């Protein structure tokens, strides 16, 4: 179950989606380094719960390939 803050963050990130990246199903954890413009730190994202993760810095959406 997601809490209210997580739901809100996902909604905001989805509305302002920067890019969508599909990863292999064997990659349960990925990291986002953003792009040259954002210069955000390397953020590790967990795809194990829902198969989707959104970077809190640049709103890139990562999904597991089905």
N, C-alpha and C positions, 0 to 999 in steps of 0.2 A: 504494500500500500504506500502510495506517495502522500506526503504531507502537503498542506495547503501552500507553503512557500515553494516547494518543488514544482507543484502544478503551475503556479504563477510564473515561475522562471521558465518552464518549458513553453508556456503560452507566449510569453514575451519573446523568447528566442525563436520560436516558430514564426511569429509574425515578422521578425526582423532577420530572417534567415540569410546568412551570408553565402554559404555554399553547402552542398550535400555530397558526402563522401561515403561510398559503399566499401566495406572491408570484407575479407574472407571470413567464413563462419568460424574458423578456428581461432580467430583473433578476438578474444573476449575483452582484452584491455588494449586501448590505443592511446596515442598522445597527439595533441594538437599543438602545433607551433605557430599557427596563424599564418600571416603572409608578411611581406616586407613592410606594408603600411601599418599593421597593427602592432608588431613587435611585442606581443605579449609573451610571458614565460611559457615554458613547456608545461602543458596541463595533461595529466593522465586521466582518461575517461573509462568508466566501467560500462561495458555493454552486456554484462551477464544477466541483469534483472529483466530488462525490457527489449534488448536488442537494438536500442536507440540511445544515443548520448548527444548532448548539445554542449558545445564549449561555452563556458560562462563569459569568456572574453570577447570572442568574435562571432558567436552564434553559429559556427559551422556545425552541421548535423552529420553525425556518423551513424550508419545503420549496417547491420550484418546482412550479407548477401544470403538469400534463401536458395 
